[in-house]
Amino acid sequence: MTDLITFENFEKSKLPAFPEESETKGALEVLEWANAHYQDELVYACSFGIEGIVLTDLLAKVNPHAKIVFLDTGLHFEETYQLIEKIKQRYPGLNIEMKKPDMSLEEQAAVHGEELWAKDPNLCCSIRKVTPLNESLSGATAWLSGLRREQSETRALTNYINLDAKFKSIKICPLIHWTWKDVWRYAHKQQLDYNVLHDNGYPSIGCRPCTAQAINPDDLRSGRWKGAQKTECGLHLS
């Protein structure tokens, strides 16, 4: 195996090339490489939106026992939790960790006041998402994400293999060239379970208080943090 590509040697490493024109637009090839290259040092952080469902299915083909982390903020829709149970039944070999924050919602309210997500959504995301993921990645060299370039301007320059300064890790994004139609075409072809909220105007699904139906059909994330100057939870910002 070639030298392990890590946060420390990323700039000096020779990154592999993947076939963008393949049947999965490079996704399956990226996953095969990442699984072989990082093995147990690879973690998939999945929110179980439709991209996450597709990536989970592809990953299970490569490694049926892969580790998946779901950041369980305690604020997700009930439909999301129901979907995760279906995923566990469909892929019984996957190691799905429901990662909770150290601070409960009650403790957070006692320290920062009620409904922190409304007053300071960045702090709420930091407590309930960013810090828990940092903990989950503490023993991992690389992590997988379902980011697509088409999703937003902040994601348009995402590559298959990325240097992640926030988590001092390597972030691997197999679906960067997939369109929204590609994602749904694959999901229907494979008869995948997905969050029923997608059928009700929610293309991007996060925590319940900070997710609404999309207000702009051309912006799939326009229902997230509605009314706030915020488009990302912080996991994908340096």
Buried (B, 14 or more C-beta within 10 A) or exposed (E): EEEBBBBEEBEEBEEBEBEEEEEBBBBBBBBBBBBEBBEEBBBBBBBBBBBBBBBBBBBBEBBEEBBBBBBBBBBBBEBBEEBBEBBEEBBEEBEBBEBBBEBEBEEBEEEBEEEBBEEBBBBBBBBBBBBBBBEBBEEBBBBBBBBBBBBBEEBEEBEBBBBBEBBBBBBBBBBBBBEBEBBBEBBEEEEBBBBEBBEEEBBBBBBBBBBBEBEEEEBBBBBBBEEEEBBBBBBBEE
